[in-house]
Amino acid sequence: MYGVVDIGSNTMRLSCYRVVDRRLIPVFHKKNMAGLAGYVDDKNCLSGRGIKRAVEILEDFKNIVMCVGLDKLYVIATASLRNVENTEEILEEILESTGILVQVLSGREEAMYDFKGVSYCMEADSGIVVDIGGGSTELVEFQGEKIDKASSVAMGSLNMFTRFVDDLLPTQKEEKEIREYVGEELSRLDIGKQKLVLGVGGTNRGCLKLYNDFYKLNSQNVEMECEKIRAMFEKIRSGKKGGMTRILKIVPDRVHTMIPGMIILDEINRRYKCKKVQVSAFGVREGYLIEQLL
């Protein structure tokens, strides 16, 4: 059995898998809402408290792994450690405190592993893989099994919340500011119109849970129509109690990041004229493990 820890800007996750007949079989997952992006100071450094938080969670994961007994544990970090100024200091502190060696993925590597994970469990002729994380968004334009373009943008559900939102939910003015920022970042990418989005990451999974509840669909449904996502979003963000209640009921651990994340998704869907989103069960962790083992 093999494990992967993903140190993200919003969550830290431990995922364990068995490899059977060259197939990756999920065994269990453990998630912690670390919120590391909230510990980044005005010098763009992860604070001592943030480093301590990461170390404590890794120690917890390490204890779980010792009880389970793994053949090997891989630990990767994405925008959480990639986009701060004191990356080396953090890696040294983690290694000294836990004995764990962390590999920090570049934005392009993260996008490539996203595509590898998604294409392992889903098939599509063309489209874009979209991974909206807490601190970055990865976009991979593909045709069949071939990647045309892979990009990583430093905008995510948590850092958009931290940067633009003063209260729990964004005001109309704050939403406009987020949309303008996202639009500017996307305008720098050379990606054409796409009918299909293959969605990865917490925002896409959370949006799917809300979508299935909102439209009274089976929980096994993994497909969303972009127009219906937009209609649902307008209802939820209207400021009425029902919208907040729905978020608290369906995705309580994302109550503050769900709206900023959905704004990013909506802007991507608008810009690239997307028609539907299919949410993948596999992403960067699985793609990384497939690369290492298979």
C-alpha positions as CSV (number, residue, x, y, z in Angstrom):
1,M,0.0,0.0,0.0
2,Y,1.2,3.5,-0.9
3,G,0.4,6.9,0.5
4,V,0.5,10.5,-0.7
5,V,0.3,13.6,1.4
6,D,-0.7,16.8,-0.5
7,I,0.2,20.0,1.4
8,G,-2.3,22.5,-0.1
9,S,-3.1,26.1,0.6
10,N,-6.5,25.3,2.1
11,T,-6.3,21.6,3.0
12,M,-3.7,19.0,3.8
13,R,-4.7,15.5,2.7
14,L,-3.4,12.0,3.2
15,S,-4.6,9.4,0.6
16,C,-3.6,5.7,0.6
17,Y,-4.0,3.3,-2.2
18,R,-3.3,-0.3,-3.2
19,V,-1.9,-1.3,-6.6
20,V,-3.7,-4.3,-8.0
21,D,-3.0,-5.5,-11.5
22,R,-1.5,-2.1,-12.3
23,R,-4.6,-0.4,-11.1
24,L,-4.7,2.3,-8.4
25,I,-7.4,1.3,-5.8
26,P,-8.2,4.0,-3.2
27,V,-8.2,2.6,0.4
28,F,-8.8,5.7,2.6
29,H,-8.4,9.4,2.8
30,K,-7.8,11.8,5.7
31,K,-8.3,15.6,5.3
32,N,-7.4,18.5,7.5
33,M,-8.5,22.1,6.8
34,A,-5.1,23.5,7.5
35,G,-5.8,26.9,5.9
36,L,-2.0,27.6,5.4
37,A,-2.7,30.5,3.0
38,G,-4.2,32.3,6.0
39,Y,-0.8,32.2,7.7
40,V,1.0,34.1,5.0
41,D,2.2,37.5,6.2
42,D,2.7,40.8,4.4
43,K,6.2,39.7,3.3
44,N,4.7,36.7,1.5
45,C,6.2,34.3,4.0
46,L,4.5,31.5,5.8
47,S,4.6,32.5,9.5
48,G,6.1,30.5,12.3
49,R,2.5,29.6,13.4
50,G,1.8,28.4,9.9
51,I,4.9,26.2,9.8
52,K,4.0,24.8,13.2
53,R,0.4,24.1,11.9
54,A,1.8,22.1,9.0
55,V,4.3,20.2,11.2
56,E,1.5,19.2,13.6
57,I,-0.7,17.9,10.9
58,L,2.2,16.0,9.2
59,E,3.0,14.4,12.6
60,D,-0.7,13.3,12.9
61,F,-0.6,11.8,9.4
62,K,2.8,10.1,10.2
63,N,1.2,8.4,13.2
64,I,-1.7,7.2,11.1
65,V,0.7,5.8,8.5
66,M,2.7,4.0,11.2
67,C,-0.4,2.2,12.3
68,V,-1.5,1.3,8.8
69,G,1.9,0.2,7.5
70,L,2.8,1.6,4.1
71,D,5.3,0.4,1.5
72,K,6.1,4.1,0.9
73,L,4.8,7.5,1.7
74,Y,5.2,10.4,-0.7
75,V,4.8,14.0,0.5
76,I,4.2,16.8,-2.1
77,A,3.3,20.5,-1.8
78,T,1.7,22.8,-4.3
79,A,1.0,26.5,-4.2
80,S,1.0,26.5,-0.3
81,L,4.8,26.3,-0.3
82,R,5.6,27.1,-4.0
83,N,4.3,30.7,-3.9
84,V,5.9,31.9,-0.6
85,E,9.3,33.5,-0.1
86,N,10.6,31.2,2.7
87,T,10.1,27.8,1.0
88,E,13.5,26.5,1.9
89,E,13.1,27.5,5.6
90,I,9.8,25.6,5.7
91,L,11.2,22.5,4.1
92,E,14.1,22.4,6.5
93,E,11.9,22.9,9.5
94,I,9.5,20.1,8.4
95,L,12.5,17.7,7.8
96,E,14.1,18.5,11.1
97,S,10.8,18.2,13.1
98,T,9.2,15.2,11.3
99,G,11.9,13.5,9.3
100,I,9.7,14.0,6.2
101,L,11.2,15.2,2.9
102,V,8.7,17.3,1.0
103,Q,8.8,17.7,-2.8
104,V,7.4,21.1,-4.0
105,L,5.8,20.8,-7.4
106,S,6.1,23.5,-9.9
107,G,2.9,24.9,-11.4
108,R,3.5,23.1,-14.6
109,E,4.2,19.8,-12.8
110,E,1.0,20.2,-10.8
111,A,-1.0,20.7,-14.0
112,M,0.7,17.7,-15.7
113,Y,-0.1,15.4,-12.7
114,D,-3.7,16.7,-12.7
115,F,-4.0,15.7,-16.3
116,K,-2.4,12.3,-15.6
117,G,-4.8,11.6,-12.7
118,V,-7.9,12.8,-14.6
119,S,-7.1,10.9,-17.9
120,Y,-6.5,7.7,-15.8
121,C,-10.2,7.6,-14.8
122,M,-12.0,9.7,-17.4
123,E,-12.1,9.8,-21.2
124,A,-12.7,12.8,-23.4
125,D,-11.8,13.8,-26.9
126,S,-10.9,17.4,-26.0
127,G,-11.4,20.0,-23.3
128,I,-9.6,21.6,-20.4
129,V,-8.7,20.1,-17.0
130,V,-9.4,22.7,-14.3
131,D,-8.0,22.3,-10.8
132,I,-9.2,25.1,-8.5
133,G,-7.2,24.8,-5.3
134,G,-6.9,27.1,-2.3
135,G,-3.8,29.0,-3.6
136,S,-3.7,28.4,-7.3
137,T,-5.7,27.2,-10.4
138,E,-4.2,24.8,-12.9
139,L,-5.6,24.6,-16.5
140,V,-4.6,22.0,-19.0
141,E,-5.9,22.2,-22.6
142,F,-5.9,18.7,-24.2
143,Q,-6.8,16.8,-27.3
144,G,-7.2,13.1,-26.7
145,E,-4.2,11.9,-24.7
146,K,-2.0,14.9,-25.8
147,I,-1.6,18.1,-23.8
148,D,-1.6,21.3,-25.9
149,K,-1.0,23.8,-23.1
150,A,-0.6,23.5,-19.3
151,S,-0.7,26.6,-17.1
152,S,-0.8,27.5,-13.4
153,V,-2.3,30.8,-12.1
154,A,-1.8,32.1,-8.6
155,M,-5.5,32.4,-7.8
156,G,-7.4,30.1,-5.6
157,S,-10.5,29.9,-3.5
158,L,-8.7,30.7,-0.2
159,N,-6.3,33.4,-1.4
160,M,-9.1,35.2,-3.3
161,F,-11.1,35.2,0.0
162,T,-8.1,36.4,2.0
163,R,-7.2,39.1,-0.6
164,F,-10.7,40.5,-1.4
165,V,-13.3,39.6,1.2
166,D,-13.7,41.4,4.5
167,D,-16.6,39.4,5.9
168,L,-17.7,35.8,5.5
169,L,-19.3,36.2,2.1
170,P,-18.1,38.7,-0.7
171,T,-20.2,41.8,-1.3
172,Q,-21.2,42.7,-4.8
173,K,-18.3,45.1,-5.0
174,E,-15.9,42.4,-3.7
175,E,-17.3,39.8,-6.1
176,K,-16.7,42.3,-9.0
177,E,-13.1,42.8,-7.8
178,I,-12.5,39.0,-7.7
179,R,-14.0,38.6,-11.2
180,E,-11.8,41.4,-12.6
181,Y,-8.7,39.9,-11.1
182,V,-9.6,36.4,-12.4
183,G,-10.4,37.8,-15.8
184,E,-7.0,39.6,-16.0
185,E,-5.2,36.4,-15.1
186,L,-7.1,34.3,-17.6
187,S,-6.5,36.9,-20.4
188,R,-2.8,36.1,-20.2
189,L,-3.4,32.4,-21.1
190,D,-3.7,31.3,-24.7
191,I,-6.6,28.9,-24.4
192,G,-9.4,28.6,-26.9
193,K,-13.1,27.9,-26.6
194,Q,-13.9,24.5,-24.9
195,K,-17.2,22.6,-24.5
196,L,-16.0,20.4,-21.7
197,V,-14.3,21.0,-18.3
198,L,-12.8,18.1,-16.4
199,G,-12.9,19.5,-12.9
200,V,-10.4,18.7,-10.1
201,G,-9.9,20.0,-6.6
202,G,-12.0,21.0,-3.6
203,T,-14.0,23.8,-5.3
204,N,-15.2,21.5,-8.1
205,R,-16.1,18.7,-5.7
206,G,-17.9,21.1,-3.4
207,C,-19.7,22.7,-6.3
208,L,-20.9,19.3,-7.5
209,K,-22.2,18.5,-4.0
210,L,-24.2,21.8,-4.0
211,Y,-25.4,21.2,-7.6
212,N,-26.7,17.7,-6.8
213,D,-28.5,18.9,-3.7
214,F,-29.8,22.0,-5.4
215,Y,-31.2,20.1,-8.5
216,K,-32.2,17.0,-6.4
217,L,-29.9,14.7,-8.4
218,N,-28.4,11.4,-7.3
219,S,-25.2,11.8,-5.3
220,Q,-23.4,9.7,-7.8
221,N,-23.9,12.3,-10.6
222,V,-20.6,13.8,-11.7
223,E,-21.8,16.1,-14.5
224,M,-22.9,19.8,-14.3
225,E,-24.3,22.1,-16.9
226,C,-22.5,25.4,-16.9
227,E,-25.8,27.4,-17.3
228,K,-27.3,25.6,-14.3
229,I,-24.1,26.2,-12.2
230,R,-24.5,29.9,-12.9
231,A,-28.2,29.9,-12.0
232,M,-27.5,28.0,-8.8
233,F,-24.7,30.4,-8.0
234,E,-27.0,33.4,-8.4
235,K,-29.5,31.9,-5.9
236,I,-26.8,31.0,-3.3
237,R,-24.9,34.3,-3.4
238,S,-28.1,36.4,-3.3
239,G,-27.5,37.1,0.4
240,K,-30.6,35.3,1.5
241,K,-30.4,32.9,4.5
242,G,-31.2,29.9,2.3
243,G,-28.1,30.1,0.3
244,M,-25.8,30.3,3.4
245,T,-27.8,27.5,5.0
246,R,-27.3,25.3,2.0
247,I,-23.5,25.8,2.0
248,L,-23.4,25.1,5.8
249,K,-25.3,22.0,5.3
250,I,-23.5,20.6,2.2
251,V,-20.0,21.9,2.4
252,P,-19.5,23.4,5.9
253,D,-15.7,23.3,5.9
254,R,-15.8,25.5,2.8
255,V,-18.2,28.1,4.0
256,H,-15.8,31.0,3.4
257,T,-14.1,29.7,0.2
258,M,-17.0,28.2,-1.7
259,I,-18.2,31.5,-3.2
260,P,-14.8,32.8,-4.3
261,G,-14.0,29.4,-5.8
262,M,-17.2,29.3,-7.7
263,I,-16.5,32.8,-9.1
264,I,-13.3,31.4,-10.5
265,L,-15.1,28.5,-12.0
266,D,-17.8,30.7,-13.5
267,E,-15.3,33.1,-15.0
268,I,-13.5,30.1,-16.6
269,N,-16.7,28.8,-18.0
270,R,-17.7,32.2,-19.4
271,R,-14.3,33.0,-21.0
272,Y,-14.0,29.6,-22.7
273,K,-17.7,29.2,-23.5
274,C,-17.8,25.9,-21.7
275,K,-21.1,23.9,-21.7
276,K,-20.5,21.3,-19.0
277,V,-18.2,20.3,-16.2
278,Q,-17.4,16.7,-15.3
279,V,-15.8,16.3,-11.9
280,S,-13.0,13.7,-11.6
281,A,-12.4,11.5,-8.6
282,F,-8.6,11.5,-9.4
283,G,-6.3,14.5,-9.6
284,V,-2.8,15.6,-8.7
285,R,-2.2,13.1,-5.9
286,E,-3.3,10.1,-8.0
287,G,-1.4,11.5,-11.1
288,Y,1.8,11.8,-9.0
289,L,1.4,8.3,-7.7
290,I,0.7,6.9,-11.1
291,E,3.9,8.5,-12.4
292,Q,5.9,7.0,-9.5
293,L,4.5,3.5,-9.6
294,L,2.9,2.7,-12.9
